[in-house]
Amino acid sequence: MSQPVPNGSESESAPSARLLPGGPVAERILADVAERVAALTRRGVTPSLATVLVGDDDASAGYIRIKQRQAAELGFASPHEHLPASATQADLHAVITAFNDDPAVHGLLVQHPVPKHLDYDRALQVMDPDKDVDGMHPLNIGRLALELPGPLPCTPAGIEALLAFHDIPVSGREVVVLGRGATLGRPLSILLAQKRPTANAAVTVVHTGVADWPRYTLRADVLVAAAGVPGIVQPEHVKPGAVVIGGGVRYEGRRLLPDVDESCARVAGAITPRVGGVGPTTVAMLFRNAITAAERATGPLAGEGPR
Ligand SMILES: NC(=O)c1ccc[n+]([C@@H]2O[C@H](COP(=O)([O-])OP(=O)(O)OC[C@H]3O[C@@H](n4cnc5c(N)ncnc54)[C@H](OP(=O)(O)O)[C@@H]3O)[C@@H](O)[C@H]2O)c1
């Protein structure tokens, strides 16, 4: 399942970390989603994930295409609204409201980021929380904090699944998250501290307010980079043998710049690959949220309990 990182130009004797690809994790999640899609389809319901794109950002359009292709492969309908870059906040809210009110639409996402003159957070609050497949609506973050059922934020949930898939226990161990952003660091810290066999960790969150953050990362059994600062995590920040998860990335055009410098593989015991680590699990979790939303909206079969 996991392979060692090639030594490359580094010393031949340098230890190399086990790789933790996200692809096989995503495949397993998506196989389950596909079965659940088939079950709903047999009941005459086509699950539907609607997408909204505002403006002409190439990267955002690319992400939407990937999600639509995946939706089609899984058997989801994927109605789409593309608003011009000049769209107003009211235009965006109108599109979201129309999808909220459409009973044939079970899941909904607004591609982030939206043009600067629009307020993504306000738009998110207009969305029906039960259709929020990103798991980022304030009500869903509240559900996460209170351990109530609801869609989980995709990247944090994907990281928990990735660790579990690769048999990396976090229960009782020290996890340090570098970054407290709303998308990744903050919800991940809540998730991994919850009382569950695949979580239950001692979680510490560090950020720009903790100038000596390497003091914390150096004692982490599992270090998650969630800063969005290319190369911020270097080998000297990693405890030998620790697990390093690269969540934070920045794009310069099409070039992906990860938080975790590749040389960390010399020190880490296991590490996500530069490409194909956390990303595929994020997309898989989106579809898991979407099929769960479709099942909830459709209701249980006679004799079935709630999921
Ligand atoms: N792989 C994926 O599928 C995926 C999905 C979603 C997001 N992401 C990535 O995850 C990253 C985090 O996203 P986000 O929206 O949660 O984050 P965000 O809101 O951009 O926050 C970044 C966090 O990193 C901290 N930080 C930045 N520079 C730092 C420094 N020099 N030293 C210490 N801490 C520093 C910030 O600290 P302060 O709070 O003190 O400012 C902040 O808490 C981004 O790179 C994003 O692209 C990846």
The ligand as a Gaussian input file, in Angstrom:
#p B3LYP/6-31G(d) Opt

LIG

0 1
 N       -5.143000      19.824000       0.225000
 C       -6.421000      20.211000       0.188000
 O       -7.300000      19.549000      -0.362000
 C       -6.795000      21.480000       0.863000
 C       -8.135000      21.790000       1.088000
 C       -8.434000      22.956000       1.783000
 C       -7.425000      23.792000       2.187000
 N       -6.133000      23.471000       1.898000
 C       -5.025000      24.339000       2.282000
 O       -4.902000      24.377000       3.668000
 C       -4.252000      25.588000       4.035000
 C       -4.986000      26.184000       5.199000
 O       -6.238000      26.668000       4.787000
 P       -7.143000      27.506000       5.789000
 O       -8.187000      28.164000       4.967000
 O       -7.548000      26.666000       6.937000
 O       -6.047000      28.520000       6.340000
 P       -5.923000      30.076000       6.482000
 O       -7.217000      30.657000       6.888000
 O       -5.194000      30.618000       5.322000
 O       -4.970000      30.093000       7.754000
 C       -3.628000      29.756000       7.715000
 C       -3.141000      29.508000       9.124000
 O       -1.742000      29.314000       9.099000
 C       -1.129000      30.139000      10.074000
 N        0.158000      30.620000       9.593000
 C        0.396000      31.283000       8.431000
 N        1.701000      31.630000       8.365000
 C        2.269000      31.179000       9.488000
 C        3.579000      31.247000      10.007000
 N        4.568000      31.829000       9.321000
 N        3.825000      30.706000      11.204000
 C        2.846000      30.096000      11.904000
 N        1.580000      30.006000      11.471000
 C        1.291000      30.538000      10.277000
 C       -2.071000      31.323000      10.264000
 O       -1.888000      31.848000      11.534000
 P       -2.804000      33.107000      12.077000
 O       -4.124000      32.512000      12.385000
 O       -2.082000      33.529000      13.291000
 O       -2.838000      34.107000      10.968000
 C       -3.430000      30.643000      10.083000
 O       -3.890000      30.119000      11.313000
 C       -4.217000      26.435000       2.760000
 O       -2.935000      26.337000       2.200000
 C       -5.198000      25.760000       1.850000
 O       -4.849000      25.932000       0.502000
 C       -5.800000      22.330000       1.262000

